[in-house]
Amino acid sequence: MMKLNLIFLFVFLNFSFGYVKGEEKLYSSAEFSSLYIKPNIESPIIYPIDLGKELIIKKKEEKWYNVLDEQTGLVGWVQKEFLSNEKPENNLKKKDYKSSFKIFRERVLEMSASIKDAIAIDTFKEVKHLGGAAAVIIAHNNWFEGRRHANQAFQVYEMWKNQNQSPSFLSFRNESGEEQFIILSGPHRPRYLKSSK
């Protein structure tokens, strides 16, 4: 009976501490680092990572970590050398993405109004900031069925990338908030990736 209780206690504590530990979090410790699609610096960049950005480790490789950005929900790869267990305190040179986003949002909604006036097509309803160089465009459902939606999406992406002056990420979602496709930086030109849903 005593052995059975000790085994039960050992198993209970083992599982309990596993759950208490939870997810391993690290912070971006470099002024210039990026989230990549694959663990290779030649791979397309999803978007740059701010100094001090909190990331959750999903998988470890020799020189790379597969991480989750909880703010955007994106998973990508970061070089191990650019991550730290402690959040850096001196992030004085942090890029002001909030101001960039505010300008970008105004331009997108102005563009949407101009398209509506010119050709009577509803395009974009709202623009939301996910943080850093990542944003969401909420578009009218009919827009996704139009011939011009891909070209307009690339125009909007270029506006966002130019506003940030860095690789950027845009998610295009319908009126229900379901992601339809994303556009992100590629090695030579932006990439259009359809949602797997």
Summary of the structure (lengths in Angstrom):
residues: 197
radius of gyration: 21.0
end to end distance: 52.1
largest distance: 82.1
contacts: 559
relative contact order: 0.13
helix: 34%
strand: 32%
